[in-house]
Amino acid sequence: MAYGKDDRFGEQVGLLIGAMGSDHSATVHAAEAELSMIGSTVVSYLLSALSNAKNEIADSAKRKEGVEEQVRIVEGITRTLGIIGDPTTVPVLAKELPKLEALEALSKVGDQQALKEVISCLPRLSIWRWDYSSNRVDKSGDYSQDEINYLVKIIGRFGDSGKKALEAAADQDSPAQSWDSGRSKTG
C-alpha cells in the first residue's frame, strides 16, 4: 500500500509529539502550538502518545533510568489537550491531577465535569511540590500564597459556577475551607 495522506499526517503528528520531549522550551511550545491549531483531529494521537509516554516512564523507573524526556512529553500533551479543550479528554486529564499542567488543562476545557475534577483534587493539592521521581505530591503544610493565587486563577476560569463549587467544598469542611479562609485573609 502506498504512503498516503493519513500516513503522512500520522508521521507529522508523531514528530511534533516527539519535539515535546525537547529540553528547549521554544521547541516544546512550537510543537504544542502546532498540535493545538490542528485541533480535535489530533486528540486520539495525543491520547495514545500520552499512554505510551506514561508506560515508558513506568518502565524507565523500574530500570532506574532517566525519565525527563517522557515527563516533558506528558506535560506537553496535557497542556495541548487543555488548549484544544475537548471535553472527552476530561477523564484522562483528571488522572494527571494534581499536577499543575492538569489543573491548567481542565480549567481550559472549562465544563462542569472538569470543574468537578478540579474541586475534588483540592484535598490532595500541593501544586508546587510535585515530585516526578516518586510520582507523588509532598503533602506538607498549608497552601502558600502562590498556591492560593494560582487556585484563584484556575477557579476563576470556571466563572460563577467555579466560585459556587469552591464555596460548596468549603462548606463541607474540606481543605478548600482553609484555602478559602486564607484567600479572605489575604484579600
C-alpha positions in Angstrom: 0.0 0.0 0.0 1.3 3.5 -0.9 2.3 6.1 1.7 -0.8 8.1 1.8 -2.3 11.3 3.3 -3.2 9.6 6.6 0.3 8.1 6.9 1.9 11.5 6.3 -0.4 13.1 8.9 0.4 10.5 11.5 4.1 10.9 10.9 3.9 14.7 11.1 1.9 14.5 14.4 4.4 11.9 15.7 7.3 14.3 15.0 5.5 17.1 16.8 4.8 14.9 19.8 8.4 13.8 19.9 9.5 17.5 19.9 7.6 18.0 23.2 10.4 15.9 24.8 13.0 18.6 24.0 14.7 20.4 26.8 14.4 23.6 24.7 11.2 25.4 25.7 10.8 27.1 22.4 10.7 23.8 20.6 8.2 22.4 23.1 6.0 25.5 22.8 6.1 25.4 19.0 5.0 21.7 18.9 2.2 22.5 21.4 1.0 25.4 19.3 1.1 23.4 16.0 -0.8 20.5 17.5 -3.4 22.7 19.2 -4.0 24.6 16.0 -4.8 21.3 14.3 -7.4 20.8 17.0 -9.6 17.8 17.7 -8.2 15.8 14.9 -5.1 15.1 16.9 -6.8 14.1 20.2 -6.6 10.4 19.5 -2.9 10.6 18.6 -2.2 12.6 21.7 -4.1 10.2 24.0 -2.2 7.3 22.5 1.2 9.1 22.9 0.2 10.0 26.5 -0.4 6.4 27.3 2.9 5.4 25.7 4.9 8.1 27.5 3.4 7.1 30.9 4.3 3.4 30.2 7.8 4.4 29.2 8.1 6.4 32.5 7.0 3.3 34.5 9.4 1.1 32.6 12.3 3.5 33.0 11.6 3.9 36.7 11.9 0.1 37.1 15.3 0.2 35.3 16.3 3.3 37.3 16.8 5.2 34.1 16.1 8.9 33.4 12.6 9.8 32.5 12.9 13.5 31.9 12.1 13.4 28.2 9.0 11.3 28.7 7.9 13.6 31.6 8.2 16.6 29.3 6.1 14.8 26.7 3.4 14.0 29.3 3.4 17.7 30.4 3.3 18.9 26.8 0.5 16.6 25.8 -1.5 17.6 28.9 -1.1 21.3 28.1 -2.0 20.7 24.5 -5.2 18.8 25.4 -6.2 21.7 27.5 -5.7 24.2 24.7 -7.7 22.0 22.4 -10.4 21.9 25.0 -12.1 18.7 24.0 -14.5 17.7 26.9 -14.0 14.0 26.1 -10.4 14.3 27.5 -11.5 15.3 31.0 -11.3 11.7 32.4 -7.7 11.4 31.1 -6.7 14.8 32.3 -8.2 14.1 35.7 -5.8 11.1 36.1 -2.9 13.6 35.9 -4.2 15.6 38.9 -2.9 17.3 41.0 -0.1 18.2 38.5 -0.1 21.9 37.5 -0.5 21.1 33.8 -3.6 19.1 34.5 -5.2 21.9 36.5 -4.5 24.3 33.7 -5.8 21.9 31.1 -9.0 21.2 33.0 -9.6 24.9 33.6 -9.3 25.5 29.8 -11.7 22.7 29.0 -14.0 24.5 31.4 -17.0 22.3 31.5 -18.8 21.1 34.7 -17.1 17.7 34.7 -13.7 19.5 34.6 -14.7 21.7 37.4 -15.8 18.7 39.5 -12.4 17.1 39.0 -10.5 20.3 39.9 -12.6 20.8 43.1 -12.2 17.1 44.0 -8.4 17.3 43.9 -8.2 20.2 46.4 -7.7 17.8 49.4 -4.6 16.4 47.7 -3.3 19.5 46.1 0.2 20.8 46.7 0.9 22.0 43.1 4.4 23.5 43.7 5.7 20.3 45.3 5.0 17.6 42.8 7.8 15.0 42.8 8.1 13.2 39.5 10.7 10.8 40.7 8.3 9.3 43.2 5.2 10.2 41.2 3.6 11.8 44.3 2.9 15.1 46.0 4.6 16.3 49.1 1.7 16.7 51.4 3.4 19.1 53.8 1.8 22.3 55.2 -0.9 24.7 54.3 -1.3 26.4 50.9 1.3 29.1 50.1 0.2 32.5 48.8 1.4 31.4 45.4 -0.8 28.4 45.5 -3.8 30.4 46.7 -3.3 32.9 43.8 -2.9 30.1 41.4 -6.1 28.4 42.6 -8.0 31.7 42.3 -6.9 31.9 38.7 -7.9 28.3 37.9 -11.3 28.5 39.7 -11.9 31.9 38.1 -11.8 30.4 34.6 -14.9 28.5 35.6 -16.8 31.7 36.4 -19.6 31.8 38.9 -20.0 28.0 38.8 -16.4 27.7 39.9 -16.9 30.0 42.8 -20.1 28.3 43.9 -18.4 24.8 43.7 -15.5 26.1 45.8 -17.8 27.6 48.3 -19.8 24.3 48.5 -16.5 22.4 49.1 -15.6 24.9 51.8 -19.0 24.3 53.5 -18.2 20.6 53.7 -15.1 21.3 55.8 -12.8 20.1 53.1 -9.2 21.5 52.7 -10.9 24.0 50.4 -12.1 25.6 53.7 -8.6 26.6 54.7 -7.9 27.7 51.2 -11.0 29.9 51.1 -10.2 31.3 54.6 -6.6 32.0 53.5 -7.9 33.8 50.4 -10.2 36.0 52.5 -7.4 37.0 54.9 -5.0 38.0 52.1 -7.6 40.0 50.2 
